[in-house]
Amino acid sequence: FLKPYKKHAYILAGTSCLATLNNLAPAAIQAQILDHFDKGGRDLSFLFTFVGMWAVVLVIAAGFQIFNGRMMTFIGSHIASDLRKTTFRAIEFLQLNYFDKKPVGAIASRVTQDTDRVWFFLSDGLPFFLVNGLMLIAVVSILFATNWILAIAILIPIPLVALISVKMWKPISNMFFRASQKFARVHMHLNESLMGIRVVKAFAKEDLEFEKFRTRSEELRSAMASADMRWHTAFGGMTFCVAMGAVIHWTVGGWMLFTGRLTLGQFYMISVYLGALYGPLQWFASVNNWFSRAMAGAERIFEILDMTPEPVHIGGNAGTITGEVEFRDVRFGYDKSNPVINGVSFKVAAGEMIGLVGHSGAGKSTTINLVSRFYEPDQGSILIDGVDYRDLDLRSYRNQIGIVLQEPFLFHG
């Protein structure tokens, strides 16, 4: 899905690298000013020169932030839109038995809620991960270049942060996936209740429907709360690790400052870079949260995209159908172990008008569903003008069928 926008992605990657380098400059400039005055320098032109450089860096940083934000919004919104359209297109061509098993609300939530989660991650989570990932690499490199002993000491809590993230990610991801399923059930019930509101009112079942909705809403609340509580637990552990990084710096770095192994400017610069190092690490838990939600949504979306669609364009063109219909020993069941029609054979001549008569469940609607090729027989064959209709192009075939459904449906407007 990123492929059509790879040129934009390359530009974004390049400007993100430049923005990262630019964002490192203020701390280095401040360190130079501090060291200059700490060594007894009293040259105000030096101060004004470096402050001017600092101001230029800030202007450039603002420009990069605006450009990268707009670029990421462009890429993320287009991918989300493409994903939404592709998902809807895939749903249109799913076989009808999928819709027999899945409520409309549950399917609709995949096009709306799940694609929105992917979009949110692409527009907010991914840029955060990209920029701060580059920042981490740059900061660690600078720390080792400045003082490798202090760098090793400061980085001691990082394995703990990584361990918490790795251990917690899979359970949290699974919990958000289950929460997505609960949300789909709420969406499904809401959709069903509104569509059937006349039936609800006619039988005075408002209380019953509310009780069902309340139960499903509580299930969603419980699932979301469990996932969020697990995430906050992980986030709290990471916050502690971040705080310990600062304690280590002030302990080891402070000792080095007093013994002359570190200048005041270097100590201050590393203090600033600590925020750039541990701040993103702490919030990577949030990215993990966004990523878990997005992956849960993506999994539900690609479940649809990976399904086998109707064989729309398989077979030859149907040509002009005259209308001879023949069933030859046809067996079919919506549940294959429980056939609705079994061993049915009949032939209707072109232009002949017939009626199907029988008690409820005898297979009248099923026969019409089979002729319309909403389903295909489990055994036997259906011939149209002497040709098995599975050998005909489905779109061409259906274009020549007129059908009035048992339950008429009017599209809005």
N, C-alpha and C positions, 0 to 999 in steps of 0.2 A: 504493500500500500504506500510505502515511502518512495518507491521507484519513480513515479511521475514527477516527484519534487526533489530528486537527488541533487539537482543544480543548486536549489535553495538550501538544501541540507549541507552541501559542501561550503557554501558561503557562510552559513551559520556556524559551522565547525571552525572555520578560519577566524571569523570575527570573535568567537568565544575565546579562542586561544589568545588573540591580541588583547581582548578585554581583561583576561586573567593576568597577563603580564602588566597591563596598565594599573590594575587594582593593587598590585604588589608595591608599586612605586611610592605611595604616600608614606608608608612606614619607613622605607629606606631614606626618604627625604628628611623625615622628622629625626631619624637617628643621626644623620649628618649634622643637622642644626644643633642637637643636644651635645654631640661630641665636640663640635666647634667651640661652643660656649663653656663646656666642661673643662676644656684644655686652656681656658683663659682668653679665647678669642673675643674681641669686642667690635668686630667689623659688621656694621649694620647693613652694608651693601650685600654681604654674604647672606644675611638673614632674608633681605628682600628678594634676592635672586632665587633662593630656594623656596620661599613662600610663593613667588610668582610661578615657579615650576609646578608647585603643588596645585595651584589654582588651575593651571593648564591641564594637569592630569585629571582633575575633577570634572572639567568641561568635557574632556575626551571620554571619561567614564560614563557621564550622563548620556553622551551621544551613542556609545556602545549599548548602554542599557535600553535606550529607546529603540534602536535599530534591531537588536537581538530579540527584544520582547515582541516587536511587530512581526519579525520574521517567523518566530516560533508560533505566534498566533495564526499566521497565514498557513504554515505547514500543518499545525494541529487541527485547525478548523476544516481544512480541505480533506485531510485523512479521515476525520470523524464523519464528514459528509459523505465521502466515498464509501466508507464502511457502512453507514446507515443505508445508502442507496443499494449497495451490493447485497446487504442482508435482506432488505425488502424484496429485491429482485429474486433472491434465492427462495424466499418464502412463497412468492407467487408461483414458482414452478415445483414446489414440493408435492409429493403424491398426496392424494386426499386422505389416505389413512393416517397421515401425520396429524391432520387437523381433527380427526376423530378422537385422538388420544390426548391432544393438548388443548386446554382452554384458550380462547382468543386473548384474554388478558395476559396470560403467561407468555404467549408469543409476542404480543405487542411490547412487553417490558424489555424484550431483547433488542428491539429496534430503538427504543427510547432510552430507558435507564442504563442499559449495558453499554450502548455506544457513547452516552454522556460520560460514563466513568472512564472510558478509554480516552475521550477528548480531554477530560480534566487532567489526566496524567500526562498527555502529550503537551498540553498548553502550560501546565504549571510544574508537574513533577519532573519531567524529562529535562527541561532547561535548568532547573535547580541541580539535578544530578550531574549534568554536563559541565556547567560552570564551576560548581564546587568540587567536582572530581578533579578537574584541571588545577584548581586552586590548591587542593591537597598535595598533588604531586609537586607543584612549584614550591609550596611552603616547606615541605619535607626536604627538598633539595637545598633550599636556602639555610635551613636549620643546620644541616650537616656541613655545609660550606662555612657557616659562622662558627660553630662549636660542636663537634661531633659527639663529645661526651654528654653535654647538656641535651643534645638532640635525642640520644638514646634514652636518657632519663625521662624526658618529656613524653616520649612515644610509648612508655611502658603500659599505660592504660588502654592503648588502641586494640591489642589482642582481645581484651575483655569486651570492648564495644563490638568487635567483629563476632565474638563467640555468642553474645546475647542476640545479635542480629540473625546469625545463622540458625541458632536453636529455636528462635521464636518465629521466624518467617513462615515456615511451612504450616504450623498450627494456626497462625493468624490468617494465612491465605485460605486455608480450608474453612475457617469460621466465617470469613467474609463471603465465600462461595455459598455456604449454607444460608447466610443472611440474604443473599441475592435470590435464592430459591423462595425464601419466606416472603420477600417483597413481591415476587411474581405471583404468589398465592393471594396476597392482599389485592394486587392489581387485578387479578382474575376475578375475584369475588366482587370487587367494586364494579367492574365492567359488566359482569353478569347481572348484578342487582339493578343497575341502572337500565340495562336493556330490557329486563323483565319487570320493570316497576309496576306495570298495569296488573300483572299476575300477583305481585306482592300485595298491592292494595286490594285487589278483588278478593283475596283469601285472608285479608287482615293479618299478614305474616310479617309486619314491620319488626316486631320484637324478635322473631326467630332470625330474620336476616341480620338484625343488629347484633344478636348474640354470636352468630357465625363470624361476622366482621370483627367483633371485639376479640374473639378467640384468636383469629389470625393476626390481628394487630398486636396482641400480646406476644404471640410467637415471634413476630418480627422484632418487637422491642427487646425480647429476651436474647434473640440471636445477635442483634446489633450491639446490645450492651455487653454481652460476653466477649465479642470480638474487640470492642473498644477498650474494655477493661484490661484484656490481655495485652493490648498494644500500649496502654498507659503504664502498665507494669514494666514492660520492656523499656519504655521511654524513661521511666524513673531510674532504672539501672544505668542507662546510658548517661543521664544527667549527673549521676554520682561519679562516673568515670571521667567525665569532662571536668568536674570540679577538682578531682584529684590531679589532673594534668596541670592545673594552675598552681596547686599546692606544691607539686614537685618542682615547677619552674621557680617559684619564689624561694624554695628551700635550697635547691642545688644552684640555680642561677644567682640567688642572693649571695650565697657563699663565694661563688666565682667573682662576683662584682666586688665584694669586700677584699678579696685576695688579689685583685688586679688581673684576673684571667679573662675578664669580660669588661668591656667599656659600658658606660651608662647608656650610650646610644644603642649598642647591641642588645643590652638588657631590655630596653624599652621596645626596640623593634621586635624582639622575640615575644614580648608580652602582647603586642598587637597581633602578631602572626598566630599566637595561640588561639585567639578568637576565630581567625580564619581557618585554623586547623580543627579545633574541637567543636566549634559552632556547627559547621556542616555535618560533622560526624554525628552529633546529637540529633540533628534534623534529618539525617538519613533514615532514621526510624520513621519519620513522617513520610518520606519518599517511599519507604518500604510499605507503609500503610496504603498510600495512594496506588503503589504498584500492585499490591495484593488485591485491592478492589478492582483495578483495571484488568488484571489477569483473570479474576473471577468473571468479570463481564465479557472479556475476550473469549474465554473458554465456552461460555454459553452462546456467543455469536458464532464462533467457528464450528460449534456443534451443528448449527443449521447449515453453514456454508459447505461443510463436509458431507452432508447427506446426499443421497442419490436422487437427482431430480426426475421429474416425469420425462419419458423419452420423446420430447416434443418433436424433434427433427430427425427421428430415426425412421427409415422406411421411405417408400416412394410417394410421390404426390398423389393425393386421393382422386384427382381429376374431378369430373362431374358425376356425382353419385345419383343413381336413379332411385335407389331406396329399397332394394331387396335385402331383408335381414334374416339370417339363419343362425340358430343356436344348435350346436352339435354336442350333445352329452356334456353340457356345461355344469361344472361344480364350483361353487363359490361360497365363502363365509368371511365375514369381517374378522372373526376369529377362526383361523383355518381349521381348528379342531371341531368347530360347530357350524357346519355348512347351512346357509339360508336356503340355497337352491342346490339340488343334488341330482345330477343326471338328467337335466332338462334339455329337451330337443324340440324345436318347432321352426317353421319357416313362414315368413310373411312376404308376400309378393310386393313388388314395387307399386305404389299407388293404392295398395289395400289399406283400409282403415280398420283397426281392431281395438278392442278394449280388454284390459287385464282385470279380472274379477277374482276376489278372494278375501279371506279374513285377514285381520291385522297380523303382520309377521309372515304372511305366506310367500313374500318375495316380489311383490309388485314393484315397489320403489327400487328394490335391488336390481330387478331386470332393467329398468330404465337407466339406473346408474351404470350398469354394465354396457348398455347400448351407447351411452354417452361417453364411455371409456373413462369414467371417474375411477373405476377399478377395472382390473383385468381378471379373467377367470383363473381359478387355481388349477382346474383341469378342463379339458375340452377346448372348443374354439368357437368364436363368433365370426361369421362371415358377412361381409357387406358387398353386395353385387358379386358374390362368389369368391371374394378375396378375404383372407384372414385379416381382420382390421389391425392386428399388431404389425402388419407389413405396410401399413399406410402412415404417412406423415400425420402426427396427431393434430397439429395446428390446422392443416388443410382439411382434415376430417371433421373437426369440431366446427369449423366455419360453415359447414353445410348442415348443421343440426339446429333445429328450433326446439326450445324446451321451456315450458312454464313450470316452475318449481312448486312443490307442495306448499312451501312457506315462502311467499313472494318477498323479495328484499328490494327496497328503494334506496339508492345512494342519495346522500344529502344534497339538496339543490337540483 
